Amino acid sequence: MMCVSDRVIRKRLVVRGQVQGVFFRDSTREQARRAGVAGWARNRDDGAVEVVLEGPQDAVEQVVRFCESGPGSAHVVSVEADDEAPEGLSRFEIR
């Protein structure tokens, strides 16, 4: 029987603050790989970083918590998170 925490979920985050040029995307990729989460991260023209995460609920929430503070050189002001339907992504990439 599948636990709720095993269910695959997908979240799209928009992270605002000093988040470009501070290894935010690469650090997020590393956190996602450790947690077993697929998805992608990209810089947006408005200075934010957009992150899509797909995986088991507990693992996705772990990476979301990382994104709320980011690597040491980042300064996160806000994180918008929206739930989406999973697409079946299999790896994490930087776009």
C-alpha positions as CSV (number, residue, x, y, z in Angstrom):
1,M,0.0,0.0,0.0
2,M,1.3,3.4,-0.9
3,C,1.8,6.0,1.8
4,V,0.8,9.6,1.3
5,S,4.4,10.6,1.6
6,D,5.3,8.3,-1.4
7,R,2.8,10.0,-3.7
8,V,4.5,12.0,-6.4
9,I,3.7,15.7,-6.3
10,R,4.8,18.7,-8.3
11,K,5.4,22.3,-7.2
12,R,6.4,25.4,-9.1
13,L,8.3,28.0,-7.1
14,V,9.2,31.6,-7.8
15,V,12.0,32.6,-5.6
16,R,12.6,36.4,-5.2
17,G,15.4,38.3,-3.6
18,Q,19.2,38.2,-4.3
19,V,19.0,34.8,-5.9
20,Q,20.8,35.2,-9.3
21,G,24.6,34.9,-9.5
22,V,24.9,33.3,-6.0
23,F,24.8,29.6,-7.1
24,F,21.1,29.3,-6.2
25,R,20.2,27.1,-9.2
26,D,23.3,24.8,-8.8
27,S,22.7,24.5,-5.0
28,T,19.1,23.7,-5.6
29,R,20.1,21.0,-8.2
30,E,22.4,19.5,-5.6
31,Q,19.7,19.5,-2.9
32,A,17.2,17.9,-5.3
33,R,19.6,15.2,-6.4
34,R,20.3,14.3,-2.7
35,A,16.5,14.2,-2.0
36,G,15.7,12.2,-5.1
37,V,13.6,15.0,-6.7
38,A,13.4,15.7,-10.4
39,G,12.7,19.1,-12.0
40,W,14.5,22.2,-13.2
41,A,15.6,25.7,-12.2
42,R,16.0,28.8,-14.4
43,N,16.7,32.5,-14.0
44,R,13.9,34.7,-15.0
45,D,14.2,38.1,-16.6
46,D,12.7,39.8,-13.6
47,G,15.6,38.7,-11.3
48,A,13.7,35.8,-9.7
49,V,14.6,32.1,-10.0
50,E,11.8,29.7,-11.1
51,V,12.1,26.1,-9.8
52,V,9.9,23.1,-10.6
53,L,10.1,20.1,-8.3
54,E,8.7,16.6,-8.8
55,G,8.9,13.7,-6.4
56,P,7.7,12.2,-3.2
57,Q,5.9,14.8,-1.1
58,D,8.4,14.6,1.8
59,A,11.4,15.0,-0.5
60,V,9.8,17.9,-2.5
61,E,9.0,19.7,0.8
62,Q,12.6,19.2,1.9
63,V,13.9,21.0,-1.2
64,V,11.2,23.7,-0.9
65,R,12.5,24.4,2.7
66,F,16.1,24.8,1.2
67,C,14.7,27.2,-1.4
68,E,13.2,29.4,1.4
69,S,16.7,30.3,2.5
70,G,19.0,29.2,-0.4
71,P,22.8,28.9,-0.3
72,G,24.7,31.1,2.1
73,S,25.3,33.9,-0.4
74,A,21.6,34.2,-1.4
75,H,19.1,36.5,0.3
76,V,15.6,35.1,-0.3
77,V,12.8,37.7,0.2
78,S,9.8,35.5,-0.8
79,V,8.8,32.2,-2.3
80,E,5.6,31.7,-4.2
81,A,4.6,28.0,-4.4
82,D,1.9,26.5,-6.6
83,D,0.9,22.9,-6.9
84,E,0.7,21.4,-10.4
85,A,0.0,18.0,-12.0
86,P,3.2,15.9,-12.2
87,E,4.6,15.3,-15.7
88,G,6.9,12.4,-14.9
89,L,10.2,14.2,-14.9
90,S,13.2,11.9,-14.3
91,R,16.1,14.2,-13.6
92,F,16.9,17.8,-12.4
93,E,18.4,20.2,-14.8
94,I,19.4,23.9,-15.0
95,R,17.8,25.7,-17.8
